[in-house]
């Protein structure tokens, strides 16, 4: 997702005007009645830490031994190495499980956009008497080579696990479809401890759940697959999952949001997507500079202002300003962005804190865009956040930083 991840971790990337990607995983847990949450962070985590601190801390009357949402930086218990993989991240923090004295552990990916009732996932795990359960979604066989694919028997017990296979196994009774791992798991504590200890002492392992843990443990333990598509969301809603790990997927997910029949329902008050609340003013639209306002299929956050501009099928972040005479089509605009007069933007993602000068044209000339911005292979243009530098050039060069990312 570079350059959107230039200054922030992927879970901290903004999504749908006002949220961050991690808000979906945390909302799933809280809406499911699960309040004992550790968030394992690593690279470029400052904005993620601040987001959780501002928006996800429980009040003093609620905070207790089993009610908390806490960020956990790398402790480096095993030396000076960062996490070597998803399994290693859990292994290096198993002391938290021991301190809490948990019976079972839910591990959720924080970098996907999804809605699910986690309680139903756990209930399935308990009903099957499983040692470990993998949340899986149904994908066409033609797309299966991009995922970790589960092979299951008629009872949905996992009998095989292959990472990004060229010849993926199909779901029994459903030819043409496969089960793709979503990176969400439930483990019995003893099974997780044993698997992680064995993996940590394997020098050939990449310490990843999909590549290393599950291909081994399904042979020795009761590992089941949970069909994510069977999940029921309150409020006549439906489950949703999307990997937005590329610029193209990120842009497409936003364009889907602009359809009235979008699969991701942000307006279900029985299953709210929660985030930080700011004291921003309401959005404002008004003709200005001799130009009328024309807005069609626009998702807007608080404080966004459109003055005498045409905005079509676009997403506007908090406190952004679109000035008179500008025409935007299929764009994603970040927080505190100012777009000058008489600009033309088409299929452009503008990251936060950017100023677009008057008369700027982006998205119409690929050669020009590639020289001045980030042109994704999909054709989407990304205008990244401004570079951050130290004030003192002397100090800047003495540290040898070409680009100081905070």
HUGIFEN-V315747 format. One record per backbone hydrogen bond with DSSP energy under -0.5 kcal/mol. CO is the residue of the C=O (numbers start at 1). NH is the residue of the N-H. E is the energy in kcal/mol with one decimal. If there is no record, write none. Layout:
co-><CO | CO>
nh-><NH | NH>
e-><E | E>
//
This chain:
co-><1 | 3 | 9 | 10 | 11 | 13 | 15 | 16 | 17 | 19 | 20 | 21 | 21 | 22 | 23 | 24 | 25 | 26 | 27 | 28 | 28 | 29 | 30 | 33 | 35 | 35 | 37 | 38 | 39 | 39 | 42 | 44 | 45 | 46 | 47 | 48 | 49 | 50 | 51 | 52 | 59 | 59 | 64 | 67 | 68 | 70 | 72 | 76 | 85 | 86 | 87 | 88 | 90 | 91 | 93 | 93 | 94 | 95 | 96 | 97 | 97 | 103 | 105 | 105 | 106 | 107 | 112 | 113 | 115 | 116 | 117 | 117 | 118 | 119 | 120 | 121 | 122 | 123 | 124 | 125 | 126 | 131 | 132 | 133 | 134 | 134 | 135 | 135 | 136 | 137 | 139 | 140 | 140 | 141 | 143 | 144 | 147 | 147 | 148 | 149 | 150 | 150 | 151 | 151 | 153 | 156 | 157 | 160 | 162 | 162 | 171 | 174 | 174 | 176 | 177 | 178 | 178 | 179 | 180 | 184 | 185 | 186 | 187 | 188 | 189 | 190 | 191 | 192 | 193 | 194 | 195 | 196 | 197 | 199 | 201 | 202 | 207 | 207 | 208 | 208 | 209 | 212 | 213 | 213 | 214 | 216 | 217 | 217 | 221 | 222 | 222 | 223 | 224 | 225 | 226 | 226 | 227 | 228 | 231 | 231 | 233 | 237 | 240 | 242 | 242 | 246 | 247 | 248 | 249 | 250 | 251 | 252 | 253 | 254 | 255 | 256 | 259 | 263 | 264 | 267 | 268 | 272 | 276 | 278 | 281 | 284 | 286 | 288 | 291 | 294 | 296 | 297 | 298 | 299 | 301 | 302 | 304 | 305 | 305 | 306 | 306 | 308 | 309 | 309 | 310 | 311 | 312 | 314 | 315 | 316 | 317 | 318 | 320 | 321 | 321 | 322 | 323 | 324 | 326 | 327 | 328 | 329 | 331 | 332 | 333 | 334 | 335 | 337 | 337 | 338 | 338 | 339 | 340 | 341 | 343 | 344 | 345 | 347 | 348 | 348 | 349 | 349 | 350 | 351 | 354 | 354 | 355 | 356 | 357 | 360 | 362 | 365 | 366 | 367 | 368 | 369 | 373 | 374 | 374 | 376 | 380 | 381 | 382 | 382 | 383 | 387 | 388 | 391 | 392 | 393 | 394 | 395 | 396 | 396 | 400 | 403 | 404 | 404>
nh-><4 | 6 | 12 | 13 | 22 | 21 | 19 | 18 | 318 | 15 | 23 | 24 | 25 | 26 | 27 | 28 | 29 | 30 | 31 | 32 | 118 | 34 | 33 | 35 | 37 | 68 | 70 | 40 | 41 | 72 | 45 | 9 | 49 | 50 | 51 | 52 | 53 | 54 | 55 | 56 | 62 | 63 | 67 | 64 | 37 | 39 | 41 | 79 | 89 | 90 | 91 | 92 | 93 | 94 | 96 | 97 | 98 | 99 | 100 | 101 | 102 | 189 | 107 | 187 | 108 | 185 | 114 | 242 | 240 | 118 | 120 | 121 | 122 | 123 | 124 | 125 | 126 | 127 | 128 | 130 | 129 | 188 | 224 | 186 | 136 | 226 | 182 | 184 | 228 | 180 | 178 | 143 | 144 | 144 | 146 | 147 | 149 | 164 | 181 | 162 | 152 | 179 | 159 | 160 | 156 | 225 | 153 | 151 | 149 | 164 | 174 | 171 | 177 | 141 | 171 | 139 | 180 | 150 | 137 | 135 | 107 | 133 | 105 | 192 | 193 | 194 | 195 | 196 | 197 | 198 | 199 | 200 | 201 | 202 | 203 | 205 | 87 | 88 | 212 | 213 | 214 | 216 | 216 | 217 | 218 | 219 | 220 | 221 | 223 | 131 | 132 | 158 | 134 | 227 | 136 | 228 | 230 | 231 | 233 | 239 | 237 | 233 | 115 | 113 | 244 | 250 | 251 | 252 | 253 | 254 | 255 | 256 | 257 | 258 | 258 | 259 | 262 | 265 | 266 | 269 | 271 | 274 | 278 | 280 | 303 | 306 | 308 | 291 | 288 | 311 | 313 | 314 | 300 | 316 | 304 | 319 | 284 | 307 | 322 | 286 | 308 | 325 | 294 | 311 | 328 | 296 | 330 | 299 | 333 | 301 | 320 | 336 | 305 | 323 | 339 | 307 | 326 | 342 | 310 | 345 | 312 | 347 | 315 | 350 | 317 | 337 | 353 | 321 | 339 | 340 | 356 | 323 | 343 | 359 | 327 | 362 | 329 | 381 | 332 | 350 | 351 | 383 | 334 | 354 | 338 | 356 | 357 | 340 | 360 | 344 | 346 | 369 | 370 | 371 | 372 | 373 | 375 | 376 | 382 | 379 | 376 | 349 | 374 | 384 | 351 | 389 | 404 | 393 | 396 | 397 | 398 | 399 | 400 | 401 | 402 | 405 | 388 | 406>
e-><-2.2 | -1.6 | -1.5 | -1.8 | -2.6 | -2.1 | -1.7 | -2.1 | -0.7 | -2.7 | -1.9 | -1.5 | -0.6 | -2.3 | -2.3 | -2.1 | -1.8 | -2.6 | -3.0 | -1.2 | -0.5 | -2.8 | -1.7 | -0.6 | -0.9 | -3.4 | -2.6 | -0.6 | -0.7 | -3.1 | -0.6 | -1.3 | -3.1 | -2.6 | -2.0 | -2.2 | -2.4 | -2.4 | -2.2 | -2.3 | -1.3 | -2.4 | -1.1 | -1.7 | -2.6 | -3.1 | -1.9 | -1.1 | -2.0 | -1.3 | -2.6 | -2.6 | -1.4 | -1.4 | -1.6 | -0.7 | -2.2 | -2.6 | -2.2 | -1.7 | -1.5 | -2.6 | -0.5 | -2.6 | -0.5 | -2.8 | -0.7 | -1.9 | -1.5 | -0.9 | -0.7 | -1.0 | -2.2 | -2.9 | -2.1 | -1.8 | -2.3 | -2.8 | -2.0 | -2.2 | -0.9 | -2.5 | -2.2 | -2.1 | -0.5 | -3.1 | -2.4 | -0.5 | -3.2 | -3.0 | -2.9 | -1.9 | -0.6 | -0.9 | -1.5 | -2.0 | -0.6 | -2.2 | -3.1 | -2.5 | -0.5 | -0.6 | -3.4 | -1.4 | -2.0 | -2.5 | -1.9 | -3.0 | -3.2 | -0.6 | -2.5 | -0.6 | -1.6 | -2.6 | -2.5 | -2.5 | -0.6 | -2.5 | -2.4 | -2.7 | -2.9 | -2.5 | -2.5 | -2.3 | -2.7 | -2.2 | -2.5 | -2.5 | -2.3 | -2.2 | -2.2 | -2.5 | -1.1 | -1.8 | -0.8 | -1.6 | -1.5 | -1.3 | -2.5 | -1.7 | -2.4 | -0.5 | -1.0 | -2.6 | -1.6 | -1.4 | -1.3 | -2.4 | -1.2 | -3.0 | -1.7 | -3.1 | -2.8 | -0.5 | -2.8 | -1.0 | -1.9 | -1.9 | -0.5 | -0.6 | -1.4 | -0.5 | -2.6 | -2.3 | -0.7 | -2.5 | -2.5 | -2.7 | -2.3 | -1.4 | -2.2 | -2.2 | -1.4 | -0.7 | -0.8 | -1.8 | -1.5 | -0.9 | -0.8 | -0.9 | -1.4 | -0.7 | -0.5 | -0.8 | -1.3 | -2.5 | -1.9 | -1.9 | -1.7 | -2.9 | -2.8 | -0.9 | -0.6 | -3.0 | -1.4 | -2.0 | -2.6 | -0.5 | -2.6 | -2.1 | -0.6 | -3.0 | -2.1 | -0.5 | -2.7 | -2.1 | -2.3 | -2.1 | -3.2 | -1.7 | -1.1 | -2.8 | -2.5 | -0.6 | -3.0 | -2.7 | -1.4 | -1.9 | -2.8 | -2.4 | -2.8 | -2.6 | -2.4 | -3.0 | -1.6 | -0.9 | -2.6 | -2.7 | -0.5 | -0.6 | -3.1 | -2.2 | -0.7 | -2.6 | -2.7 | -2.8 | -2.3 | -1.9 | -2.4 | -0.6 | -0.6 | -3.1 | -2.2 | -0.7 | -2.2 | -0.5 | -0.6 | -2.7 | -1.5 | -2.6 | -1.7 | -2.7 | -2.4 | -1.1 | -1.4 | -2.8 | -0.7 | -0.8 | -3.1 | -2.1 | -2.8 | -3.1 | -2.3 | -0.8 | -2.7 | -0.5 | -0.8 | -0.7 | -2.5 | -2.8 | -2.0 | -1.7 | -0.7 | -1.2 | -0.5 | -0.8 | -0.5 | -0.6>
//
